Amino acid sequence: MAEEQIGTVEHFFGNISVGMIRLTAPLKVGDKIRIKGKAAELVHDVSSMQIDRVPAQEAKAGDLASIKFGQKVRPGDTVHKIAG
């Protein structure tokens, strides 16, 4: 499957398991992403996201999207959208 880098993790709130991702390409609910970092790698289906604390179905390049994860992601981890 093809992957395209679409952003970078800027912050992670451990108490609520939410990562903030600065996007360089569009992302929408239903997309599958892979987080790649020094400590871990995970695949995640985007089931919901927020922009400025408002629920959103899609985000564009430049947005800071908040997404809930099942495990810790770290600032500097890269975010890749999985095509197909």
C-alpha positions in Angstrom: 0.0 0.0 0.0 1.2 3.5 -0.8 1.8 6.0 2.0 2.1 9.7 1.9 3.5 11.8 4.8 0.8 14.3 5.8 2.0 15.8 9.0 3.9 15.6 12.3 2.8 15.1 15.9 3.2 18.4 17.8 1.9 17.4 21.3 0.4 14.5 23.1 -2.0 14.7 26.1 -1.4 11.5 28.0 -4.3 11.9 30.5 -6.8 11.8 27.6 -4.7 10.0 24.9 -5.0 12.8 22.4 -2.3 13.8 19.9 -2.2 17.1 18.1 -1.0 16.8 14.5 0.1 19.7 12.3 -1.1 18.7 8.8 0.8 19.3 5.5 -1.9 17.6 3.5 -5.7 16.9 3.9 -7.1 14.3 6.3 -10.6 13.2 6.9 -12.6 10.9 9.2 -12.4 7.4 7.8 -8.8 7.6 6.6 -6.2 5.2 7.8 -2.9 6.6 9.1 0.5 5.3 10.3 2.4 7.0 13.0 6.2 6.4 12.7 8.6 7.4 15.5 11.8 6.4 17.2 9.9 4.6 20.0 7.0 3.0 18.3 5.0 2.6 15.1 1.2 2.2 14.9 -1.6 2.1 12.4 -4.8 4.0 13.3 -8.2 4.5 11.7 -9.3 8.1 12.2 -12.8 7.7 13.7 -13.1 11.3 14.9 -11.1 14.5 15.1 -11.3 18.1 16.3 -9.9 21.4 15.1 -9.8 24.1 17.7 -11.9 21.9 20.0 -14.7 21.7 17.4 -15.6 18.3 15.9 -14.6 18.1 12.2 -15.0 15.6 9.4 -12.0 16.8 7.5 -9.0 19.0 7.9 -6.7 20.7 5.4 -3.0 21.4 5.2 -1.9 23.9 7.9 -4.6 22.7 10.4 -3.7 21.5 13.9 -6.0 18.4 14.2 -6.6 16.6 17.6 -7.1 12.8 17.3 -7.6 10.3 20.1 -5.1 7.4 20.0 -5.1 4.0 21.7 -1.4 4.4 22.7 1.1 7.1 23.2 2.5 9.1 20.3 5.4 11.5 20.7 6.2 15.0 19.4 8.2 14.7 16.2 6.6 11.4 15.1 5.6 11.5 11.5 2.1 10.9 10.3 1.5 9.0 7.0 -1.8 8.5 5.2 -2.2 4.9 3.9 -3.8 4.8 0.5 -6.1 2.0 -0.6 
